[in-house]
Amino acid sequence: MARIAIIGGGCSGTLVTQALSRMGGQAGISEVLLFDESGGFGPGLPYGRDTNDGEFILNMASSLLSASAGQSDGFDRWLQQVCAGQAEVPGGYVRRSLMGAYLQDVAAQAESAFAARGVKLVRVAQAVTDIDRGASGFHVATAQHAWHVDQVVLALGHLKKRSPFPGVAHYHANPYHDLGAIKAELPHNASIGILGTKLTGIDMALLLGRLGVKRIHMFSHSGQLPLVRGALPTTAPVRPEQRYAGDTLRGFLRWFRESHPCGHEYPGLMTIRDPLVRIGREIEAAHAVRDWQLQLDATKEDIDRCWAALRPDQKRRFFRKYQGLWMSYRHPMPLDNARKIQALLQAGRLSVHPGYRATRLAEGRPGFQVELAGGTLALDGILDATGVAGNLARIDSPLIESLIDRGLVRQHELGGIAIDAQSLQVLGQPGLFAIGALTQGALFYVSAIERLLLHAQHIAGQLGRFPNPSSAGAREALPHADRVAV
């Protein structure tokens, strides 16, 4: 019987735990160790109490979210039970912290399912600092204890980035991690920049607006804000008669264009660049069902297949030139957030800039200079809203450093951890798997709950079935081995 370690108790780790709990003894597993430094077990960074603001809302309607396979409205059903009579309306765009509470319930249900099947789940509220491969299996260590396990899942979530300006005030490389400092220390009567114009950038712009910051500048290569998600259909949306059967992005775009999904949208959908004009047209269009958005939502598997078929040079070109544009169309913002962004633009408090080139420290004064294709911005502070770093050297994680030093992981040529895209196993390391943000590069969609759920099920199906040889002797050889849940 195998002993499994899941490193990370956020969304992806919780989904792997849940998938394993439904297999129970059938998977040949005797014990699961779930590590999470925060001790929260469930929410993770996007939904956790300490890395969230009470006004942040989900970018997807609750009726489209679920942590349960085969139940597409699982989150909505949970909301109907726990939010009866409250302001939160199931089916809408609810507070992000509610997803965290939902995932905590999922984790608790998984623990009960394990117990019913005779499998022990041990929650360890400590940071894993090292993993090493032993004669059989792996040694997993924290500062307090060490464990021997047969297989390991890296579910590390959204790790912090190293700041390009360490020790410099008012540069926040990890704004979700730094919410407390941003609220307490960022100068409000100042010009604050946001690197990134997608959904994280929207969150940060709205946060700065609520804090009373006078001048907010968003900037990126494309300078494109996300579009606005349309109304949800009252009946099941009509899907294309046939899915795209090819394996090239060029072919997919041709197929999508020829299906005429945007026929009833406003002229200029693809060409308007002025942020205020565009968001006004978007808000107007978002009151109706937008068929093209539904069609794009239904093509996640197609895009993953196309991504796998691209040559490395084509993938690099996509990341360099087209990712920002793709994300602005593919991942819209909720209408409520769009109205707030529109108000900031109309008040002159928010500006959006394309052509980002570089950030450097200002000369002769505190602050920063941002180089754009059209000029230079002088800023008093900056929030980096570009997400998890693809370059492993930019990630601020002792565990990642140790894994690289030991040769257990290496960087994929497009960023993140090098894994096999089919099995999600770390290349060259049988029994070591990875899921979530650090797998982007080998995979394309790695953070949406729907895709994480599929990836978690795939990993769970491989765990425990072919465990390493019995490791009782190895456990005895570890002087600090323990089974303590802290």
HUVEN-V614160 format. One record per residue. N is the residue number from 1. RES is the residue in one letter. PHI is phi in degrees with one decimal (999 if undefined). OMEGA is omega in whole degrees, 0 to 359 (* if undefined). D_LAST is the distance of its C-alpha to the last C-alpha in whole Angstrom. Layout:
{{N	RES	PHI	OMEGA	D_LAST} {N	RES	PHI	OMEGA	D_LAST}}
This chain:
{{1	M	999	188	24} {2	A	-92.4	174	22} {3	R	-115.0	188	18} {4	I	-114.1	172	18} {5	A	-112.5	174	15} {6	I	-112.9	184	15} {7	I	-96.1	182	15} {8	G	121.2	183	15} {9	G	-107.8	176	14} {10	G	-83.9	185	17} {11	C	-60.0	184	20} {12	S	-66.2	177	21} {13	G	-64.0	178	18} {14	T	-64.5	181	18} {15	L	-69.2	175	21} {16	V	-65.1	179	21} {17	T	-59.6	180	18} {18	Q	-62.1	180	21} {19	A	-61.4	178	23} {20	L	-66.5	183	22} {21	S	-64.5	181	21} {22	R	-81.1	176	25} {23	M	-96.0	175	26} {24	G	53.9	183	23} {25	G	-61.3	179	25} {26	Q	-61.9	182	28} {27	A	-86.7	181	26} {28	G	71.0	183	26} {29	I	-114.0	178	22} {30	S	-102.4	186	20} {31	E	-154.3	176	16} {32	V	-123.4	175	15} {33	L	-101.7	181	12} {34	L	-110.7	184	11} {35	F	-101.4	174	10} {36	D	-152.1	185	10} {37	E	-60.2	184	10} {38	S	-73.4	184	11} {39	G	78.3	183	9} {40	G	-75.9	178	12} {41	F	51.6	177	12} {42	G	139.7	189	16} {43	P	-67.4	187	18} {44	G	68.6	186	18} {45	L	-61.2	186	20} {46	P	-64.1	189	24} {47	Y	-123.2	185	22} {48	G	-75.9	183	19} {49	R	-66.3	185	20} {50	D	-84.4	181	20} {51	T	-118.8	185	22} {52	N	-139.0	174	24} {53	D	-113.9	184	27} {54	G	-59.6	182	28} {55	E	-94.6	179	32} {56	F	-68.6	177	31} {57	I	-117.6	177	32} {58	L	-68.3	179	31} {59	N	-89.7	175	34} {60	M	-123.4	176	35} {61	A	-64.4	183	36} {62	S	-60.3	181	33} {63	S	-69.3	181	36} {64	L	-105.6	186	35} {65	L	-119.5	179	31} {66	S	-163.4	173	29} {67	A	-103.6	183	26} {68	S	-117.9	177	28} {69	A	-64.6	178	30} {70	G	81.6	179	34} {71	Q	-134.1	189	33} {72	S	-67.9	181	34} {73	D	-112.4	183	34} {74	G	-58.7	180	30} {75	F	-66.5	180	29} {76	D	-63.2	179	32} {77	R	-63.7	178	32} {78	W	-63.5	179	29} {79	L	-60.0	180	30} {80	Q	-62.4	180	33} {81	Q	-80.8	189	31} {82	V	-96.2	184	28} {83	C	-112.9	180	31} {84	A	-58.6	179	34} {85	G	81.0	180	36} {86	Q	-97.6	183	34} {87	A	-70.0	181	36} {88	E	-67.7	183	34} {89	V	-109.4	176	36} {90	P	-55.5	181	35} {91	G	95.7	183	37} {92	G	-107.0	182	37} {93	Y	-102.1	189	35} {94	V	-97.3	179	32} {95	R	-58.2	182	30} {96	R	-63.2	181	27} {97	S	-63.1	178	24} {98	L	-67.8	174	25} {99	M	-63.2	177	25} {100	G	-61.4	179	21} {101	A	-65.3	177	21} {102	Y	-61.4	180	23} {103	L	-66.5	174	20} {104	Q	-62.9	177	17} {105	D	-65.5	177	19} {106	V	-60.7	179	20} {107	A	-63.9	179	16} {108	A	-66.0	178	16} {109	Q	-65.9	178	20} {110	A	-64.1	179	18} {111	E	-62.7	178	16} {112	S	-65.6	179	18} {113	A	-65.3	176	21} {114	F	-61.3	182	19} {115	A	-60.1	181	18} {116	A	-65.9	182	22} {117	R	-102.9	177	23} {118	G	76.8	178	21} {119	V	-106.6	182	18} {120	K	-88.4	173	15} {121	L	-107.8	180	12} {122	V	-113.3	177	9} {123	R	-91.0	182	7} {124	V	-118.6	182	5} {125	A	-87.2	179	5} {126	Q	-139.3	178	7} {127	A	-82.8	173	11} {128	V	-74.8	182	13} {129	T	-106.7	183	16} {130	D	-158.2	171	18} {131	I	-134.1	180	19} {132	D	-135.4	177	22} {133	R	-84.8	178	24} {134	G	-99.2	179	25} {135	A	-61.6	173	28} {136	S	-145.2	180	26} {137	G	82.9	187	23} {138	F	-132.5	171	21} {139	H	-105.4	180	18} {140	V	-111.3	186	15} {141	A	-125.3	166	14} {142	T	-114.7	179	12} {143	A	-67.5	185	13} {144	Q	-104.1	189	10} {145	H	-144.4	172	11} {146	A	-140.1	182	13} {147	W	-132.4	169	14} {148	H	-103.0	180	17} {149	V	-134.3	181	18} {150	D	-89.6	181	21} {151	Q	-142.4	185	21} {152	V	-133.6	173	20} {153	V	-117.6	174	20} {154	L	-88.3	178	20} {155	A	-120.6	195	19} {156	L	-80.9	175	19} {157	G	68.5	185	21} {158	H	-92.3	181	23} {159	L	-75.9	180	22} {160	K	-71.7	175	24} {161	K	-97.4	172	27} {162	R	-73.2	178	29} {163	S	-75.4	174	31} {164	P	-71.0	180	35} {165	F	-129.8	184	35} {166	P	-60.7	178	33} {167	G	81.9	180	33} {168	V	-88.4	183	35} {169	A	-66.5	171	35} {170	H	70.5	167	35} {171	Y	-111.4	184	34} {172	H	-116.8	180	31} {173	A	-73.5	184	30} {174	N	-135.5	190	27} {175	P	-62.7	178	28} {176	Y	-65.0	177	26} {177	H	-67.6	190	23} {178	D	-103.5	186	26} {179	L	-56.2	181	27} {180	G	-61.0	180	26} {181	A	-67.2	179	28} {182	I	-60.9	181	31} {183	K	-68.6	186	31} {184	A	-87.5	193	31} {185	E	-117.4	185	33} {186	L	-70.1	179	35} {187	P	-67.4	184	39} {188	H	-83.9	179	40} {189	N	-86.7	189	44} {190	A	-155.8	174	44} {191	S	-105.5	183	44} {192	I	-117.0	180	41} {193	G	-103.4	176	40} {194	I	-126.4	177	38} {195	L	-83.6	184	38} {196	G	119.4	183	38} {197	T	-121.3	180	40} {198	K	-102.1	193	38} {199	L	-63.3	176	35} {200	T	-64.1	177	33} {201	G	-60.7	177	36} {202	I	-61.9	177	37} {203	D	-54.7	184	34} {204	M	-70.0	177	34} {205	A	-63.1	180	38} {206	L	-68.0	176	37} {207	L	-62.5	179	35} {208	L	-62.8	177	37} {209	G	-61.6	179	40} {210	R	-67.0	180	38} {211	L	-76.4	178	37} {212	G	89.4	178	41} {213	V	-61.4	188	41} {214	K	-76.6	183	45} {215	R	-130.9	182	45} {216	I	-118.1	180	43} {217	H	-120.6	172	44} {218	M	-101.6	181	42} {219	F	-150.0	178	43} {220	S	-162.6	178	43} {221	H	-62.7	184	45} {222	S	-83.4	185	46} {223	G	66.4	183	46} {224	Q	-101.0	172	46} {225	L	-74.6	174	43} {226	P	-60.3	171	42} {227	L	-72.1	186	44} {228	V	-111.2	182	44} {229	R	-72.1	181	43} {230	G	-74.9	179	45} {231	A	-64.6	177	45} {232	L	-78.3	178	44} {233	P	-68.5	178	47} {234	T	-82.7	175	47} {235	T	-122.7	181	48} {236	A	-58.4	182	46} {237	P	-64.3	178	47} {238	V	-79.4	179	50} {239	R	-93.9	176	49} {240	P	-56.2	180	51} {241	E	-60.2	179	53} {242	Q	-129.9	174	52} {243	R	-80.0	176	49} {244	Y	-64.8	186	50} {245	A	-102.0	182	50} {246	G	-84.5	182	50} {247	D	-141.4	176	48} {248	T	-124.6	177	49} {249	L	-66.4	178	48} {250	R	-60.2	179	52} {251	G	-65.0	178	53} {252	F	-61.9	181	50} {253	L	-64.5	178	51} {254	R	-65.2	178	55} {255	W	-61.3	181	54} {256	F	-65.5	181	52} {257	R	-64.8	182	55} {258	E	-71.3	177	57} {259	S	-81.5	176	56} {260	H	54.7	181	56} {261	P	-72.6	184	53} {262	C	-100.2	187	54} {263	G	-57.7	184	58} {264	H	-101.5	179	57} {265	E	-80.1	183	55} {266	Y	-72.0	174	57} {267	P	-60.1	179	59} {268	G	95.4	179	57} {269	L	-51.4	184	54} {270	M	-92.7	190	53} {271	T	-121.8	181	55} {272	I	-64.4	182	55} {273	R	-114.5	181	53} {274	D	-63.5	187	53} {275	P	-59.2	183	50} {276	L	-70.9	178	51} {277	V	-63.4	184	54} {278	R	-66.2	183	52} {279	I	-68.9	175	49} {280	G	-64.1	178	52} {281	R	-67.5	179	53} {282	E	-66.1	180	49} {283	I	-61.9	178	49} {284	E	-63.8	182	52} {285	A	-68.6	187	51} {286	A	-74.1	177	48} {287	H	-74.7	179	49} {288	A	-110.9	174	50} {289	V	-68.2	181	49} {290	R	-106.9	188	49} {291	D	-59.2	183	49} {292	W	-66.8	177	49} {293	Q	-67.8	178	45} {294	L	-63.3	180	45} {295	Q	-67.6	176	46} {296	L	-64.3	179	44} {297	D	-59.1	184	41} {298	A	-84.3	187	42} {299	T	-113.6	182	43} {300	K	-56.4	182	39} {301	E	-66.3	179	40} {302	D	-63.2	182	43} {303	I	-68.1	176	42} {304	D	-60.4	179	39} {305	R	-66.3	178	42} {306	C	-62.0	181	44} {307	W	-62.0	181	42} {308	A	-63.4	183	41} {309	A	-85.0	181	45} {310	L	-70.1	172	45} {311	R	-71.8	179	46} {312	P	-54.5	180	44} {313	D	-67.0	177	47} {314	Q	-70.1	178	47} {315	K	-65.4	178	43} {316	R	-62.2	180	43} {317	R	-64.5	178	46} {318	F	-61.9	179	45} {319	F	-60.0	185	42} {320	R	-74.3	191	44} {321	K	-114.2	193	47} {322	Y	-123.1	185	46} {323	Q	-62.0	181	42} {324	G	-60.6	179	42} {325	L	-65.3	179	45} {326	W	-59.6	184	44} {327	M	-65.5	181	40} {328	S	-65.7	178	42} {329	Y	-88.1	188	44} {330	R	-77.8	184	41} {331	H	-124.2	183	39} {332	P	-72.3	175	40} {333	M	-99.3	177	39} {334	P	-65.0	182	39} {335	L	-59.8	181	43} {336	D	-61.2	177	41} {337	N	-65.9	180	40} {338	A	-62.0	179	43} {339	R	-63.6	179	45} {340	K	-69.2	176	43} {341	I	-64.7	178	43} {342	Q	-59.4	180	47} {343	A	-64.1	178	47} {344	L	-65.1	177	46} {345	L	-64.5	181	48} {346	Q	-64.7	180	51} {347	A	-79.0	181	50} {348	G	76.1	180	50} {349	R	-85.7	183	47} {350	L	-122.9	173	46} {351	S	-127.7	181	47} {352	V	-123.9	188	46} {353	H	-125.7	171	48} {354	P	-90.6	171	48} {355	G	74.5	180	49} {356	Y	-64.0	180	46} {357	R	-121.5	185	46} {358	A	-164.0	173	44} {359	T	-122.9	176	42} {360	R	-142.2	177	43} {361	L	-68.8	177	43} {362	A	-68.1	179	46} {363	E	-91.6	174	49} {364	G	80.3	179	50} {365	R	-159.0	174	47} {366	P	-66.9	176	44} {367	G	119.5	190	43} {368	F	-138.5	172	43} {369	Q	-119.7	179	46} {370	V	-110.7	180	45} {371	E	-90.3	177	48} {372	L	-117.6	178	49} {373	A	-60.3	183	52} {374	G	-100.5	180	54} {375	G	149.6	185	53} {376	T	-127.8	175	51} {377	L	-108.1	172	48} {378	A	-99.4	186	47} {379	L	-127.8	178	44} {380	D	-91.4	179	42} {381	G	-160.2	182	39} {382	I	-141.7	171	37} {383	L	-112.0	179	34} {384	D	-88.0	183	34} {385	A	-109.3	183	33} {386	T	-95.2	174	34} {387	G	85.7	183	30} {388	V	-65.3	180	28} {389	A	-72.0	174	30} {390	G	-75.7	179	32} {391	N	-79.6	183	33} {392	L	-60.3	179	29} {393	A	-67.5	180	31} {394	R	-91.2	182	30} {395	I	-89.2	182	27} {396	D	-92.2	184	24} {397	S	-147.0	176	21} {398	P	-57.1	180	21} {399	L	-65.9	179	19} {400	I	-61.3	178	23} {401	E	-58.7	180	25} {402	S	-64.8	180	23} {403	L	-63.9	177	24} {404	I	-67.8	181	28} {405	D	-60.8	182	28} {406	R	-81.2	180	27} {407	G	79.3	179	29} {408	L	-77.4	177	27} {409	V	-131.4	171	28} {410	R	-139.9	183	31} {411	Q	-80.5	171	32} {412	H	-68.9	184	34} {413	E	-60.8	179	38} {414	L	-104.5	178	37} {415	G	110.5	181	34} {416	G	74.3	182	30} {417	I	-82.1	176	29} {418	A	-74.4	179	32} {419	I	-130.3	171	31} {420	D	-79.8	187	34} {421	A	-66.5	181	34} {422	Q	-87.8	185	35} {423	S	-94.1	187	32} {424	L	63.9	175	29} {425	Q	-87.3	177	29} {426	V	-61.0	185	29} {427	L	-58.5	177	32} {428	G	78.0	184	32} {429	Q	-130.3	178	29} {430	P	-55.3	179	29} {431	G	89.1	179	26} {432	L	-114.3	184	24} {433	F	-120.3	178	25} {434	A	-139.7	180	24} {435	I	-146.5	173	25} {436	G	101.9	191	25} {437	A	-56.8	184	27} {438	L	-77.2	177	27} {439	T	-100.4	179	29} {440	Q	-71.4	188	32} {441	G	136.9	171	35} {442	A	-68.3	177	35} {443	L	-115.6	180	34} {444	F	-107.4	178	36} {445	Y	-90.3	187	34} {446	V	-131.8	186	30} {447	S	-120.0	179	28} {448	A	-65.0	184	30} {449	I	-57.4	180	28} {450	E	-59.0	180	31} {451	R	-75.5	177	31} {452	L	-60.6	179	27} {453	L	-62.1	178	27} {454	L	-65.7	179	30} {455	H	-65.0	179	28} {456	A	-63.6	179	25} {457	Q	-64.1	181	27} {458	H	-65.9	178	29} {459	I	-65.9	182	26} {460	A	-59.9	180	25} {461	G	-65.4	180	28} {462	Q	-100.5	184	28} {463	L	-74.5	172	25} {464	G	80.9	184	25} {465	R	-76.7	178	28} {466	F	-129.5	184	29} {467	P	-68.2	175	26} {468	N	-67.1	179	27} {469	P	-56.6	181	28} {470	S	-49.4	187	26} {471	S	-120.3	182	24} {472	A	-58.6	180	23} {473	G	-64.4	180	25} {474	A	-65.8	179	23} {475	R	-64.8	180	20} {476	E	-66.6	183	21} {477	A	-77.3	181	22} {478	L	-88.7	187	19} {479	P	-66.9	183	19} {480	H	-106.7	182	15} {481	A	-59.6	182	14} {482	D	-156.7	177	11} {483	R	-125.6	188	9} {484	V	-84.2	171	6} {485	A	-91.4	186	4} {486	V	-114.4	*	0}}
